[in-house]
Amino acid sequence: MSYEITDRVPGLPDAQVADLIQEAEAGHDLTTRRAEPNPHFHRVQLVPEDLLDAIDERAAKDGQSPDAVVREALSNYLDTA
């Protein structure tokens, strides 16, 4: 795929293109942008709800991610098996 850099856009007046270029080059403050949830992301229900709640509580208590809590629990289990 190749791209061509141009200063003309069919259907837009040159003044509007210049304004858009200036706005883009100035940058955007993304810190004030509201976060939007990804509509394609969902949590697959492989673990019972009560365990998910316990994992989330432990993660918050330990200051870890839920993934880290699960990895640590699995590692501890395998070490004792």
VENMO-V607544 format. One record per residue. RES is the residue in one letter. PHI is phi in radians with two decimals (999 if undefined). PSI is psi in degrees with one decimal (* if undefined). Layout:
# VENMO-V607544
<<RES:PHI:PSI> <RES:PHI:PSI>>
This chain:
# VENMO-V607544
<<M:999:136.2> <S:-2.18:152.1> <Y:-2.14:147.0> <E:-2.02:129.3> <I:-1.54:127.6> <T:-2.43:158.6> <D:-1.92:13.2> <R:-2.21:139.6> <V:-2.25:119.7> <P:-1.00:131.5> <G:1.62:-9.5> <L:-2.04:133.8> <P:-1.15:151.3> <D:-0.97:-37.0> <A:-1.13:-39.5> <Q:-1.21:-38.8> <V:-1.08:-43.4> <A:-1.08:-41.1> <D:-1.10:-42.4> <L:-1.14:-39.5> <I:-1.10:-46.6> <Q:-1.08:-42.4> <E:-1.10:-43.2> <A:-1.16:-41.1> <E:-1.24:-25.5> <A:-1.27:-22.2> <G:1.54:167.6> <H:-2.20:140.5> <D:-1.47:101.1> <L:-1.46:-6.9> <T:-1.23:-23.8> <T:-1.65:-2.5> <R:-1.29:132.6> <R:-1.29:134.5> <A:-1.26:139.8> <E:-2.07:135.8> <P:-1.19:146.1> <N:-1.30:118.3> <P:-1.21:-12.9> <H:-1.69:-4.5> <F:-1.74:131.6> <H:-2.58:154.9> <R:-1.49:117.5> <V:-1.25:130.7> <Q:-1.51:81.0> <L:-1.77:-16.5> <V:-2.08:137.0> <P:-0.98:148.5> <E:-0.99:-39.8> <D:-1.14:-35.0> <L:-1.24:-37.8> <L:-1.05:-42.9> <D:-1.10:-42.8> <A:-1.13:-40.1> <I:-1.11:-45.6> <D:-1.09:-41.0> <E:-1.11:-44.7> <R:-1.13:-40.3> <A:-1.07:-44.1> <A:-1.13:-41.5> <K:-1.11:-41.9> <D:-1.56:-6.1> <G:1.19:34.3> <Q:-2.09:170.6> <S:-1.42:155.1> <P:-0.98:-36.3> <D:-1.06:-42.3> <A:-1.14:-37.8> <V:-1.09:-45.2> <V:-1.13:-43.9> <R:-1.06:-43.2> <E:-1.14:-43.7> <A:-1.10:-42.6> <L:-1.15:-41.4> <S:-1.09:-44.8> <N:-1.09:-41.3> <Y:-1.09:-46.1> <L:-1.18:-31.3> <D:-1.18:-28.3> <T:-1.69:-7.8> <A:-1.38:*>>
